[in-house]
Amino acid sequence: MNITVEQIAEEALSLPSEARALLADRLVESLDPAEDGYIRQLWLKEARRRIDEVRSGEVATISGEDAFAQVRAATLSACVA
């Protein structure tokens, strides 16, 4: 019996939140460690770039409260559209 990735995903998405989180962790852990190191390096480079942008004044920061308010507003407008 061959199960497609779409069928697996459909089944996985029907699981409770906690089970989906555990499954996601297991899948991430199964990835190639060498690839994981490469991805970590990319994220580190991105984090440093963002820190430099904030420190130089190129990008202004906002409070976490404002950021979440913007996300909620965007989510609501996307649901209404």
MARMILO-767217 format. One record per atom (N, C-alpha, C): chain; atom name; x, y, z. Coordinates in steps of 0.02 Angstrom, whole numbers. Example, Ala and Ser with C-alpha at 12.3 -4.5 7.8 and 13.67 -1.06 7.14 Angstrom:
MARMILO-767217
A/N/660/-284/390
A/CA/615/-225/390
A/C/660/-165/390
A/N/642/-112/354
A/CA/684/-53/357
A/C/645/2/394
END
This chain:
MARMILO-767217
A/N/42/-59/0
A/CA/0/0/0
A/C/44/62/0
A/N/38/102/-52
A/CA/76/165/-56
A/C/33/223/-33
A/N/59/260/15
A/CA/24/319/40
A/C/60/380/14
A/N/23/428/-12
A/CA/54/489/-38
A/C/69/538/18
A/N/112/584/4
A/CA/129/636/52
A/C/66/676/69
A/N/24/688/19
A/CA/-38/726/31
A/C/-83/689/80
A/N/-88/623/74
A/CA/-129/583/119
A/C/-101/586/190
A/N/-35/581/195
A/CA/-3/585/261
A/C/-15/653/292
A/N/-8/705/253
A/CA/-19/773/278
A/C/-91/782/301
A/N/-138/757/262
A/CA/-209/763/280
A/C/-222/728/347
A/N/-194/668/356
A/CA/-202/632/419
A/C/-169/670/476
A/N/-108/695/464
A/CA/-71/731/516
A/C/-108/794/537
A/N/-138/829/490
A/CA/-174/891/507
A/C/-238/877/546
A/N/-261/817/545
A/CA/-322/800/584
A/C/-305/783/657
A/N/-240/778/673
A/CA/-219/763/741
A/C/-229/823/787
A/N/-234/812/852
A/CA/-236/868/899
A/C/-171/908/896
A/N/-173/970/918
A/CA/-115/1015/915
A/C/-52/985/945
A/N/-58/956/1004
A/CA/1/929/1038
A/C/32/872/997
A/N/-9/830/967
A/CA/17/775/927
A/C/50/801/864
A/N/22/854/833
A/CA/53/885/774
A/C/121/914/791
A/N/125/946/850
A/CA/189/976/871
A/C/241/922/882
A/N/222/867/913
A/CA/269/812/923
A/C/291/782/856
A/N/244/775/810
A/CA/261/749/744
A/C/309/796/707
A/N/295/861/712
A/CA/338/910/680
A/C/409/906/708
A/N/415/899/774
A/CA/481/893/805
A/C/517/831/780
A/N/481/775/775
A/CA/512/713/751
A/C/535/720/679
A/N/495/754/638
A/CA/514/763/568
A/C/576/807/562
A/N/578/861/600
A/CA/635/906/598
A/C/698/869/622
A/N/691/830/675
A/CA/749/793/700
A/C/775/742/649
A/N/732/720/604
A/CA/753/670/555
A/C/791/699/497
A/N/793/765/492
A/CA/829/797/436
A/C/903/786/442
A/N/937/791/387
A/CA/1010/781/384
A/C/1045/832/429
A/N/1085/809/477
A/CA/1119/856/522
A/C/1164/905/486
A/N/1195/884/431
A/CA/1238/930/393
A/C/1196/987/364
A/N/1137/969/340
A/CA/1092/1020/313
A/C/1068/1066/368
A/N/1054/1038/427
A/CA/1033/1077/484
A/C/1085/1129/503
A/N/1149/1109/501
A/CA/1203/1156/516
A/C/1205/1212/466
A/N/1194/1196/403
A/CA/1193/1246/350
A/C/1136/1295/361
A/N/1077/1269/379
A/CA/1019/1311/391
A/C/1031/1356/451
A/N/1062/1329/503
A/CA/1078/1370/562
A/C/1126/1427/544
A/N/1174/1412/501
A/CA/1221/1464/478
A/C/1184/1519/441
A/N/1136/1500/398
A/CA/1098/1549/361
A/C/1057/1593/408
A/N/1026/1562/459
A/CA/986/1601/507
A/C/1031/1647/548
A/N/1090/1624/566
A/CA/1137/1665/603
A/C/1157/1726/562
A/N/1171/1715/499
A/CA/1189/1770/454
A/C/1131/1819/448
A/N/1069/1793/443
A/CA/1010/1836/438
A/C/1000/1876/503
A/N/1010/1844/560
A/CA/1002/1878/624
A/C/1053/1935/631
A/N/1114/1921/611
A/CA/1166/1973/615
A/C/1149/2032/568
A/N/1123/2016/509
A/CA/1105/2069/461
A/C/1050/2112/491
A/N/1000/2080/523
A/CA/945/2118/553
A/C/969/2160/611
A/N/1014/2133/652
A/CA/1041/2172/708
A/C/1078/2233/682
A/N/1117/2224/630
A/CA/1155/2279/600
A/C/1107/2333/574
A/N/1052/2313/543
A/CA/1003/2361/517
A/C/972/2402/573
A/N/957/2370/629
A/CA/928/2406/685
A/C/979/2453/716
A/N/1039/2428/727
A/CA/1091/2470/758
A/C/1110/2529/715
A/N/1108/2522/650
A/CA/1126/2577/605
A/C/1069/2627/597
A/N/1010/2609/621
A/CA/953/2654/614
A/C/916/2644/548
A/N/939/2597/507
A/CA/907/2584/443
A/C/837/2557/452
A/N/826/2520/508
A/CA/761/2491/523
A/C/742/2512/594
A/N/681/2534/602
A/CA/656/2553/667
A/C/620/2494/699
A/N/626/2487/764
A/CA/592/2433/799
A/C/524/2457/824
A/N/481/2409/837
A/CA/416/2424/868
A/C/409/2375/927
A/N/364/2392/972
A/CA/353/2349/1031
A/C/320/2283/1009
A/N/329/2233/1050
A/CA/297/2169/1036
A/C/222/2176/1034
A/N/195/2217/1079
A/CA/123/2229/1081
A/C/98/2258/1015
A/N/134/2307/988
A/CA/115/2336/923
A/C/122/2285/866
A/N/175/2245/869
A/CA/185/2194/817
A/C/127/2145/816
A/N/107/2120/875
A/CA/52/2073/878
A/C/-13/2105/856
A/N/-23/2169/872
A/CA/-83/2204/850
A/C/-85/2208/774
A/N/-28/2222/743
A/CA/-25/2225/670
A/C/-40/2156/639
A/N/-14/2103/670
A/CA/-26/2036/644
A/C/-100/2019/650
A/N/-130/2035/708
A/CA/-202/2021/718
A/C/-243/2059/666
A/N/-226/2123/655
A/CA/-263/2163/607
A/C/-257/2134/536
A/N/-197/2114/518
A/CA/-185/2085/452
A/C/-223/2019/444
A/N/-224/1980/497
A/CA/-259/1916/495
A/C/-334/1926/488
A/N/-361/1973/525
A/CA/-432/1987/520
A/C/-451/2013/451
A/N/-411/2058/423
A/CA/-428/2084/358
A/C/-421/2030/304
A/N/-375/1983/313
A/CA/-368/1928/265
A/C/-428/1881/269
A/N/-455/1872/330
A/CA/-513/1828/338
A/C/-576/1859/309
A/N/-581/1925/313
A/CA/-639/1961/288
A/C/-638/1965/212
A/N/-579/1969/183
A/CA/-573/1978/110
A/C/-594/1918/71
END
